[in-house]
Amino acid sequence: MWREGAWLDLWSLVHLLSGVSFGLGISYLHFGALPSFLLVLVLLIAYELWEAMVRIAEAPTNRLMDVMVGLLGYSIAYWCIVPTLSTAQHLFTFEATVAVNIILATLGWHASQKAAALKERLRKRFAAERATLLKRESRLRKKFKR
C-alpha cells in the first residue's frame, strides 16, 4: 500500500500535507509571498536530497513529483486557505494538519519497515530453498553417474 510509485503514491499525500503545513506555518511568520515560496521550495528539495543520501529508493520522477505536490499543498494553503481563516482557526488548522501528517508518515514508515522485514525473510527463505535444491541436484547427479 505504501510502495513507491513511478510518479505518485500514498506518500504523495504526506508530501501534500507537508506543503499545507509549510503554507500554514510560514504564512503566520509574514515573510512575504516570494521569500516564503522560495524557502518552502528549498526545504522540499532539501528533504528529497536527504532521502537520497539515506538511500530511500525512489524513481527520479517520484522525487520531482514529491516536490511539486508539496508546492501544490503550500500554494493551496498559503493563497487559498489562510486568507479565509481567523488567527485561532489558522493555528488550529496548522496543528491539525501537522498532527494528521505525522500520523500518516508514521503509519507509512511502519508499513515500509514491515515490508522490508518481509522481503528479507522471503529472501532468506528463497536462499535456503535454493541451497536445498542444489544439494538434491548434486546428489541426483552423483547417483546417475554411477
N, C-alpha and C positions, 0 to 999 in steps of 0.2 A: 504494500500500500504506500509506503514512504520511499519507494525506489526512485532513483534519479531518472528523470526523463530527458529526452534529447533537447526539448525546448522548455516545456513547463512540467511541473509535477506537484505533488502535495506540498512540497517545501515552498513552492511559489506563494502559497497562502501566507506562510510565515514571513516571507520577504515583503509581501504586500502589507501585512500588519506592521512590520518593522518600518516601512516607509510611512505608514499612517502615524505611527508613534513618533517618528522623527518630525513629521509635519506638525503634529500637535505640540510636541515639546519645543521645537525650535521657534515656532511662531510665538510662543509665550515669552521668549527671550528678546523679541523685537529686533533682530539683526537686519531686517530688510529682506526683500524678495530674492535678489541676486546672490548676496552672500549666503543666505540660508540654503538656496538651491545648490550652490557650489559646495558648501560644507557637507550637505547630505550626499551629494554625488561622490565626494572624496571618501566619506565614511562607508558608503555602499561598495565602492571599488576596493577600499582597504580591506573590508570584510571578505570579499571574494579572493583577494590576494592571500589573506590569512588562510582561507580554506585550501588554496592551492599549496601553500607552504606546509600545512599539516597533512597534506596528501589526501584530501577528501576528493574522491574521484567524481568528476562531473564533465560532461561534454562542454566544450567552449561555448556552444550556443546556449546551453543552460546557464552558464556563468553570466553571459550577456543578458539573458532574459531575467535573471535574478536582480541585476542592477536596474533594468528597465521597469520591472514590476515594482521594485522598491521606490523608484522615482514616480511611478504612477500613484502608488499609495501616498507618498509625500505630497504630490500635487493635489490630489483629491482632498486630503486633509487641510493643507495649507490654504488653498484658494477656494475650496467649496464648503468645507465643514466648519473651520474655525470662525469665519466671519458671521456665522449664524448662532454661535454659542455665547452664553454669558460666561463670566470667569469661572463660576462654580461648575457649570456644565462642561467647560473646556477642561478643567482639571479632572473631573470625574471621567470624561471620555478618554483622556490621556491615560489615567490609571487603569481603567477597564481594558483599554486596548493593549497596554503593556502586559497586563495580567493574562489575557487570552493568548497573546503572543508567546509568553513564557510557557504557558501550559501546552500549547501546540508544539513548540520547539522541544520541550521535554518529552512529550509523547513520541515525537518523531525520532529523537535521539535514542530513546529506549527501544523503539521498534528497529532502528538501524543496528543497534547493538545485538538484539536478538537475532536479526537476520545474519549478522556477521558470525555469531556463535553457531548458528545452524549451518551456515556454509562451511565453517571449519570442521564441524562434526561430520558432515557429509563427505568432505574431502578426506578426512582420516578413515572413514568407513570405506570409501572407494579405494583408498590405498591398501587397506587391509585385505579387502576382497580381491584386488588385483594381485597382491602378493600370494594369496591362497591359490588363485587360478594359475599363476605362473609356476608354483610348486607342483600342482596337479599336472600341468602340461609337461614339466620336466620329468616327472615320474612316468607319465604315459609314453613319452619319447624313449626313455630308457627301457621300458617294458617291451615296446615294439621293435627295438633294435636287436633284441636277443634272438 
